[in-house]
Amino acid sequence: MTPPRRYQFDNPLPAPRQEPPLPVYQPQPMPGPAVYEDGRPIVVQHIHHAPPDRTVQRVALGAGVGGGAVAAGVFLGPLLVAAISSMAISIGAVALVVVAVSWGLVTGVKALGGPEGERAAKNVASVAKARRSRG
């Protein structure tokens, strides 16, 4: 004969755990500065150098070029690009104004000059065409 099953629990909840105490900061005395046997202090000096951030500067430093050339490359490179871009924009604006004025003049001469104006406009166009074919 088998014993009857028991559906009875003594303690269904888990036992509470004891939390470990939090660590307490206890300052320790710092070691004194290191000294040589004759009493002179040992100086530990950390010098941090930032690596060059551009390929040209890396090549320049690898080739033994001085810091002045590297600084000039860092400073004058972007300055040169800005100056060339500014000149290109200015020349483009001037070219646009020249095209607009010349178109307006040719149109005005054709409209106001009658047959003589049309001949003059054709003459200007043929002279420009001749110059292009010559050059």
N, C-alpha and C positions, 0 to 999 in steps of 0.2 A: 504494500500500500504506500502511495506517495504522499508526502506532507502537503497540506493545502498551500496554495500560493499566498504570499503576503503582499498586499498593495499598500503598505504603510511605510512612510519614510520618517526617520527620526529628525532630520534637519534638512529640508529641501533647499535652503539658501546656502551659498558658499560662505565659508568662514571669512570674516574680515581680515584683511592683511595689514600688517604693521608697516607703515611707510617708513623708509629709512630717514634718519635726520638729514637735513640739508647741510652741505658742507659750509663751514665757517671760515671766512678769510682770515688767515693768520699771517701778517706780514713777516717776511724774513729779512734779516739784514743783508744788504747788497755787499758783494765782495769789493774790497778796495781796488784801486787801480793797480795794474801790473807794473812792476818796476824791475829794472836790471839789478844785478848784484851790487853795483856801486850806488844805487839809490835813484838813478835817473828814470823817469817814467817812460813806459813803452807807449808810443803814439800809434794808434790804429786809425788810419785815415782811409775812408771809402770815397773814391772819386767816381761819380756816375757820369757817363757820357751817353748822350742820346745818339742813336744811330742816324746816319744821313737818311733823309726820307725820299730822296729822288735818285734815280739811276745815274744821272750825270754827276751828282755829287759823290756817289759811291766810286765811280770811275775816277774822278778827279782825286779823291783821297787815296785810292789804290795806286794811282800813278805818282804819288808823292807831291801833288800840287798843294800849295799852302792854303791856310784857312781863308785868306782874303779872296782867292779865286772861287772858293766854294761859296762864300758869302755873296760875292758878286753874281754867281749863277743863281743863287736863291732869290736875290733881290731884283737883278736886272732881267731875268728870264720873263717873269710875268709882266714886268714893266714894258719890255719890248713888244710882247704880244698885244698888250693894251694899246700901245702907240700905233702899231701897224693896223690894228682893227679900226682905230679912230680915223686914221688917214683914209682907209678904204671906204668907210662910211661917208666921209666928207666928199671924196671924189665921186662916189655914186650919187650923192645928192646934187652936186654941181652938174654932173652929166644929165641927170633927170631934168634939171632946170633948163639946160641948153637945148635938149630935145624938145621940151614943151614950148620954149620961145621960138625956136626955128620952125616948128610945125605951125604955130600961130602966125608967124610972119608970112610963111609960104601961103597959108590959107587966106590971109588978109590980102596979099598981093594978087592972088588969083581972083578973089571976089571983087576987089575995088579997082583993079587995074584994067579989067576988060580983056580984050585980045592981047594987048601989049603985056599985061601982067601975066597971062598964061604963057606967052613966049619967054618972058623973063624967068618964070619958075622952071620951065623946061630947060632953059639955058643953064640955070644954076644946077639942075639935076644932071645935065650932060657933062658939065665941068667937073662935078664931083665924081661922076662915073669914070671920066677920063683919068682923073687923078688916081683912082683906085686901080684902074687897069695898068697904069704906068708904073706904080710903085710896088 
